[in-house]
Structure formats: C-alpha cells, structure tokens
C-alpha cells in the first residue's frame, strides 16, 4: 500500500530510444512504494506501450515534440499519464486486434495491451493524453 500522495514527472524526446528511460523510472517508483512484481510487469508493459504510441503515432518521431509522463499516487492506486503533442486519434474506433481479420496486422495491439494490463485506461477527448490507473492493494 502506498502511504502518501506523490507526483513525479519526466519529459522524453520523441525517439524510440527514449523508451529505455522509462524502465528505470518504473523501477524507482516501484521501489519507492514497495510495489511488487505482480504489478511491476503490468505497469512496465502498459506504460511502455503508451509511450511508444505517443512517440510513434502521436508525435510521429518529430524530435521537436516531447512526450510527458506524470506519475501520481495515493494510498490505493498509482496513475501514469502520458501526453504527446500530436493531433490525437479516435480512441472509440480502434479495431479489435483479436478478430481474425486483424490477427496478422503488425499494429493495433498497444491499446489492447494497456486495457488488459491496467485497471483503468482513460483517454482525453482528443486522444493526446492517456491515463493508466493501477489499483495497489495492501499485501
């Protein structure tokens, strides 16, 4: 259980290499709040997918655009918000990657993974901000 309300922020350039920086950020957050391995993997994969989408689809690898990552905690949950400077996307009409016609497609699994691994995924009205919520229960 997280015992205090905390916020942390990091800004990343829109380069695929930036994704590697998030692992140490997540390591630090999980160590700071004694978040176990059961949540660590879900947080790592879901947050990596959100950042990859922001860099690739949101900012389209534009080095002048940044990806912002905010972490906010309270006693019951930890939330990560990823925002980009792109045009946004229609998050209500994402093809289901598990349907037969989409199984062989290379793209389209990031949002599915985020929704499968996080307890809640919230997109803002334009799709430039994604919030991933993870409920952290007491051990």
Steps between C-alpha positions, in 0.01 A plus 500: 500500500617849417505716811524847350382710207787561262556642152797452270557621145735426215524630146629290212608588146292337226756231420460124542819502711305698764298189587805350673494788752159399627618170648723671758218748573262210569768319704540808719124546545445132583790502748383825660150365561588131553295395199544129445588299193133421441434866409847585367465304175156641426617856566815456290325356195197731508705816553752398233213452254352840585837672451566310177160611367568862599838501325397302193138594431457823697821691435597298191866490609520883479806586710358847569202345679517355851324223689412582860458229762344576838464262789253572776439276797253481781453231766297272271633551149778621280423690179725571205398763246676511163439799275631588157487806274331325208161538338334229709304198380152351501535274805136388474563326167809286550482166315499195727838329449355164604258482205609264221536781244741685732706211641781533245520880507820639648337804667196531723593313814626782725164627623376141537801419722455817707133417560589141589777589747383821669198511730372802308605681182368849432554700180437872490252641249759530222708191573822688576498398865475150642460426869578152630370417847623210710329403824760412761357293779662438835699178523 
